[in-house]
């Protein structure tokens, strides 16, 4: 069984025990409603045929269509996809958007494919899962190694298969703007996380300005988080990508760091370009830093925006940040989370903090269904209201039970899922 899947079950069980959740809801949450495993073929550019395997998991449709990304990765497995589908069920309930949870995966390395081959994989997978997806059934989105172009191909393939569906664009979110995507989507995950962080700091009468920040994972979410926090007065002192990064107690510009990373291909190559002064004057220093080292920096806020299982029982004691903002899915294992909370750390959990992405995806879906286009300002305003409301509801539960925010967020989700289950059960008896 995937460690991610076990972690998901552990987190649900902990919240269920705390709130004394009824056994029928536990059973409903423990396994997905539907799993589709598919095999299809593509023709490589050299003429060879290759079989490709993929999965689509619909964990729950109690609160609405299944919602969740599709990842292309050579090591994706069913356990991982089931875990992520379960997380999406929880996340959508916390955000109080009309979705359940789903996830998809294709076992392939897109870095080894040409653009034409990636299109074949995308269209082949779309045809294979077409019987279970749709604007009112299951709405995929981008994930690891998938992007707006791939979402455009999914929408187009679905349209070819369902030419009479007037809402065909709503079958998938994360599309390019010209193909029905939503303004504000690129920075939504990061912005949603910043709203949660801001709301938390307000509860302790503090704000972002002046806070020191370290970022693990300088991809889309990590970069935008660094940029937004920098704009709001925080001092970004460290950032890493998959091959390391840079650290300076004086801080640096995220925009300059991104420009250099694009030029050189790795953030760790950018020390001289990003940090103008690198001296020991008054304790200031700078250096190249690893992904492991960034976790142990003495900062106010540590942003985890890379991969799962970054903080475990092996390295938890090295973590010194006061607040941890999870923009990645599952970056802290359950055992490490317990230890960090006991050590006085505040963890703003993934299912709450990174829900901005799926929330703006919901806005895209709603715009497609209504034939509307919202302004970026309207999207931003709705996202801020949604994320702050989700934090407020979570924080109230945390205070009610005297528990951490992760367990509180799961309780919030389970309460809403239970209500949907009871409503449907009652309606079915009429």
N, C-alpha and C positions, 0 to 999 in steps of 0.2 A: 504493500500500500504506500502511495506517495506520502512523504513527510508533510507536504503541504495539505493534503487531504486530512491526515490525522490532526494537524494543527487546527484546521477549520472545525473539525468535529469537537476537539478539545475546547475551543473558544465558545462554541455554541452550548456545549454541555455545562461549562462554568456559569454562563449567564442563565441558562435554564434552571440550574440548581439554585442560584441566588434568588431568582424570582419565583421559584417553585412552579415552573411551567408544567402544564398538563402533559401527560404521556402521549396523547394523540398528536399534539403539535411537535413534540420531540421526534416522533416517528416520521412525520411529514418532512421535517427539516433534515433528517439524517441521510436521506438518499434522494437523488434527482428524480424528477418525474419521467424524463425521457433521455435516452442516450442513443445517438445515431453514429455508427462507425461505418465509414465508407472507404472504398478503394476505387481509384480511377487511374487513367493513364495519360501521359503527355508524350509528345514527340520532341526530343531534344534537337537543338540546332544541327547536331552532327548526324541526324537521322535515326538515332537510337530511340527505342520506346522505353519509357520508365514508368513503373507503377508507383502510385503515390497513395499514402494512407492518411485519412483525416478523421476528426471527431467533431460532433456538435452535441453539447450537453445542455439540456433545459432543466435547470434545478427546480424552478418554481414559476408558475404562472398565476398564482393566487391573486396578486395585486395588479396584474397586467401582462403584456407580452414579455417573453424572456428577453433579456438585454445583456449583451456582453461581447467583448472583442473576439477577433480571430487572430491567432498568432501563427506565424510561419517560423518553425524552428526545428532543427534536426533532432533535438532531445525532448520535444514535447511528448507527454504521455497522458493516458486517460486519467490517472490519479490527479495530475496537475490540473487538467481541464475541469474535472469534477470539483476540485477545491476552489478554483477561481469562479466557477459558476455559482457555488454556494456563497462565496464572498459577495458576488453581485446581487444576489437576493437580499442579503443583509444590507448592503450599501444603498440599494434603491429604496429600501424601507426606511433607512435612517434619513435619507434625503427627502423622503415622502413624495417621490415621483411615481407615476403610474406604470411601473415596470416590475417584473420578477427578475430572476437571474438566469443568465446563460453564459456559455463560453464555447469557443471553437479553437481547434488546433489542426495544423497540417504538418506532418513530419517531413520537413524538407529544409535545406539550407538555401535561402533565397540569395545569399551572397555568391553562390555558385551558379546562379541562373542569369540568363540574359533577360532583357525587358520582355521580349516575346515569350520566353519560357515562363516568366512570372505571370503573364497574362493567361497563358494556357492553364497554369495551376489554379489561378483564381477562378476562371470561368468553369473549369472542370469541377472544382470543389463546390461552386455555387449550384451547378446542375445537380450534383450528388445530394446536396442538403435541401434543395428547392422544395421538396414535399413538406418540410416542417418549418420553413421560414416564411415571413410575410409581415407587412406593416402592422397587423393586428395579432400576430402569432409569435414572432421571434425576430428581433432587430439587431443584427450584428454591428460591429464597429471595429476600428483599428486597434491593434495591440502590438506585441513585439514583432518587429520586422514587417509590419503592414502599415499602409499609409493611405492618404486621400485617393491616390490613383487606383489603388487596389479596391477601395470602396466604390469608386466610380465604375470599375469593371463589374463588381458584384451587382450594383444597381442596374447597369445596362443589361447584363445577362438575365437578371430576374425579369426585366421589362420584356425581353425577347420571349421568355417563357410564359409571361402573363401580360400579353399586349392589351388586354381590356381593363387592367387594374389602373384606374386613374391616379392612385396614390403610390405608384411603383417606386418613386424616389424615396419614400418613407420606409422602404425595406431595410435600409442601412443608414447609419450616421457616420460622421467623420469624412464626408465627401468634400470635394473642392467647392469653393464658394459658387463658381459658375455652374456647378452641377447639383445645386441644392443644399450645399453646406451652410453652416451658420457662422456669422461673424462672431468673433470672440472665442472660438473653439480652441485655437492653438495654445492660448495661455490659460485655459479654463481650469485645468487640474492645479496648476500653481496658484492661480488667483484664489481658487476655492480654499486651498490650504492656508494661504495668507489670511483670509477672512476668519478661518477657525483660530489661527494663532492670535490674531488681533482680539477676537472675542474672549479667548482664554486670558490674555494679558490684562484685559479690562477687569476681569474678576479679581485680579490681585493688584489692581490700581497701577498698572504699568503699561508702557506702550513699546512699539517696535524701535523707535528712534534711540540710537545709542547702543542697541544690543549687538553683540558679536555673533556671527553666524558662520557655520561651516556646512558645506554642501557635499554630500556623497552622491555622485551621479549627475554629471553636467550635460545631460541630454535635454530634451525639450522641457520637461517639467522642472528639472533642476536649474536650468538656465533661467527660465522665466521666474522661478521663485527667487533666485539670486538677484535678478534685475529689479523685481518689484520691491523686495526688502531693501535693496540699496537705495531705490528711489524714495523709500519711506524713512530713510535715515539710519538704517542698520549698517553695521560695518562687516562686509563679507571678507573674512580673513582666510578662507580656504575653500577650494573646490577641486574635485577629482572626477575624471572619467574612467573608463575601464582600464586604462594604462597608467593611472596616477594623475597627479595634478600639482597645484602650487599652493603655498602657504605664506602669508605675511601678516604679522601682527598689526601692521599699519592699514591693512585692507587694500582692496583693489577694485577696479571697474569690471563688472560682469560683461558689459558690452565689449570691452577691449579683450577680455579673456576669450569670448566666443569668436571674435574676429581672428585672433591668433590661432585658436584651435582649428578653425576652418582652413587657415592657411597652412599650418604645419601638420595637421592631422591628429595631434594629441596635445592635451592641455599641459602635460608635463614638460613639453618642449618650450613652453611659453614664459618661463620665469623672467628672463631679461626683458621681454617685450611688455609684460603685464605690470611688473613691479619696478618702478623707476628707481627707488632707493632701497638698498638692501644692506643695512648696517646694523650694528649692535647698539647704536646710540639709544640710551634710555630704555634698554631692554628690547628694542624693536629688532626683529630678524625675519628672514625669509628663506625659504628652501623649497626644493621639490619634495612632494609628499606622496605616500602610497594610499591606496584605498583603506588599508588596515589602520594606518596612522591617523587618518582624518577622523576616525571614530573615537579616538582617545584625546582629542584636543579639548582644552579647557575653554569652552565657549558657552554663551548663554543659550544658543539654539543650534541644534544639530538637525539638518534636513536630510532625510534618507530618501533618495530619489533614484536608486540604482536597481538592485534586485532583491529577491527574497533571501531570508536567512543570513543577513549580514551581521547581526548581533546575536550571539548564541551564548550558551553557558561557558564557552571557552574564552570569550573576550569581554563579557559583560562588565567585569570588575574594572576594566580600563576606561569605561565610558564616564566622562566627567561633565558633559553638557547638562544643564539644568532642565531644559525642555527639548523633547525630541518630536519633530514633525515628520510623520510618515507619508510621503508622497508615492513611494513604491508600495506594491502589495506584499505583505508579509515579511518586512525586512527584519523583524525581531521575532525570535522563536517564543512560544508561550512560557517556557521555563525562564528564559532570560528576561522576558517582560515582567514576570513576577518579582524577580530579584531587583530589577531596576526600580520598580514601584516601591519596594521595601526600602530601597536606598534613597528614597525621596525624590526620584525623577518624575517629571510630568510627561506622559506620552500621549500625544494627540494622534489617535490611531488611524490607520489607512482607510478603513471603511467610512470614517467621518471626514478625515482631512483631505483625501484625494477624490471625494465624491463630486467635485466641481466638474470633472471631465464628463461623467455620465449625466450630470444635471444639464449641462449645455447640450449634450447629445439629445437629451429629451426635448430641449427647446428646438433643436433642428428638426426632430421628428414631428413636433407639433406644428412647426411652420410648414413643413411639407404636406401634412394632412390638411391644413387650412388654406394652403396656397398663398402663404404670407412670407414676407421677408422683414425681419426685425432689425432695428439698428443695433450697432455694437453697444451703444449706451444703454439701450433697453435690456439687452442680454446681460450686461454687466450689473445693472441694477437688480434684476431678478436673481442673478446668481448670488450676489452679496446677501440679499434678504433670505434666500434659501439656506445658505451655509451657516449664517448666524443663527437662524431659527433651529437648525439641526444641532448646532453646538449647545444652544440654550436648553433644548429638550434633554440632550445628553447630560449636561452639567447638572440639571435638576435631579436626574436619576442618580448621578454620582453622589450628590449630597444626601439624597433620600436613603440610599443603602450604605453610604460611607465607603464607596468603592472607587476604583480607577475608571478613567474615561473609556477604556476599551470595553470592559465588562458592561459599563453603563450603556454604551452605544449598542451593544448586542441586545441588551434588555429592551431598549427602545425599539429596535427592529423586530424583535420577537413579539412584543406587544402588538405592533401594527400588523404583523403577519397573522398572529392568532386572531385578531379582529376580522381580518379578511376571510380566514378559514371559517370562523363561526358564522359570518354573514352568508357565505356560500352554502354552508351546511344547512343553515336555517332555510335559505331560499329553496334548496333541493327538497326539503320536507314539505313544502307548501303544496 
